[in-house]
């Protein structure tokens, strides 16, 4: 049976749907951001990275072009106590946040050099591990957010109203 709502009843019903949508989308965004985080970590993992077979100029190439000697020695050794052992891949994180009108998901890393890896420099090609992760998981993220929104609205409105 159809129920005709007054203006105030309609506004109250729409407000209750909005009140249900934000927490539902926040829960979905946490899951969606974690999915993108996993893909970004994969993009930074040797052996699984899409950039693995790309030919990047090396320090040796630069040294040869500029007439410098280069021994090929690594920057640091695994047993070097001063070496930062944490790979950028292991610092990638995700989080979600919301206010009254919007829900936002964040995926990033606190490593200072991440921007240079992602965007590239004049001497290094870009490896956009975050952008590629977002694009690769775009369909999955939409599905997760759609299901979360539907579940939140369905729980608020009830079976007979949707």
N, C-alpha and C positions, 0 to 999 in steps of 0.2 A: 504494500500500500504506500502511496506517495504522501509525504507530509509536506505541507507548505509552511515554510519558515518565515517568520517576521524578519525584518532587517536586523534587529538586535540578536535574534537567535542564529541567523546566518553568520554574523560577525563572530559570535561566540563559538560556533562550530568551526569556522575557518581558523580562529585563534587556537583552538584545541588541536587542530591538525598541524598547525605550525609549531606548537609547543611539543608535539610528538615527533615532528620531522627532524628537528635539530638534534636531539639525542640519538635518534635512529641513524641519521647520517653521520654523526660523530663516531658511533660504533663501527659503521661501515667504512668510514675513512681510515680508521686505525688499521683495519684489515687490508684495505686497498693500498695504503702507504707501505705496509709491511711487504706486500707483494712486489711493489716497485722497488723497495729496498733490496729484496732478494735478487731481483734481476740486475740491479746496479752492482751488487756484490759479484754476481756471476760475470758481468762485463769487466770486472777488475781482477778476475781470477786467471792466472796463467793456465793455459790449456783449455780454457772455456771461453776466453774473451773473443769477441768478434774482431778485435784488432790484432789478434795473434799473428796472422799471416801478412799483415800490412808491412811494407818496407818503410821503416823510419830511418832518417839520417842518424848516424851514431856519432859519438864524440870522436871516434877515429876518423870518420868521414870529414868532420869539421876540421880536425887537425891537419889532415892531408891537404884539404882545399886551402887552408891558411898557412901552410908551410911550418907547422909546429910539430915538435916531437910528442908522441903519445905512447906511453908504455903499455897501455891496455889494462893497467892495474885498476881494480875496482875501487870505488870510492871508500868502501870500508869492508871489513871482513866479518863473517858471522860471529866470530869469537871476540870481536871488538866490543868492549863494555859500553862505549859511548854511542854505539849505533842504536838508532831507534828501531826496535824490533817489530813495532806494530805497523803492519801494512795498511795502506789507505783503505783497502777493502774491509778491514776489520773495524774501521771507525765509522763506516757508513751507518746512519741511523734513520729512523722514521718516527714521526709523531703527528698527532692530529690535534687541532684546536678549534674551538667554536665560540662565537658570540651569539647574540640574539637573532641575527639574520643570516649568518653564513658559517660554513664549515670549511676548514682549510687543512690540507695535508702537506707535510714537509718531509723531504728526503734530502739528506746532505751529509757532509763530513766536516769535522773541524780542522782537518789538515790544511795548512796554509797553501800548499802547492797544488791542491785539488783543482783550483780554478785554472791553473796553467796546464794541467793534464787535460782537463775537460775542454778548454777553449783553444789550447795550443799556444805556441809562441812563435817568434820569428825563426826559431831554430828547431821547433818540435811541432809535429802535426797534432791536430786536435784529436782527442779520444773522448767523445762526448758520452761517457758512461751513464750519466743521469738522464740526459735527453733521450738517448736510445732506449733506456729502461722504461721511461714514461711512454714513449711511442709503442714499444713492444707490448706493453701491458695495458694499453688504453681500452681495449675491448673488455678485458677482464675487470678493470677498475669500474667501468660503466655498469657491468653486470652486478658487481658487488654492491655498488651504491644503489642501484635500482632495487635489488632484493632487500637491502637494509631499509630503504624508504618504504617499500611496500609492506614489509613486516611491521614497521613502526606505525604506519597509518592504519593498517589492518587491525592491529591490536587496539588502537585508540577508537576507531570508528565502529568496530564490531563487524561480525559476519553479515548481518542483515543490511548494513548501510553501504557496503561496497559492491 
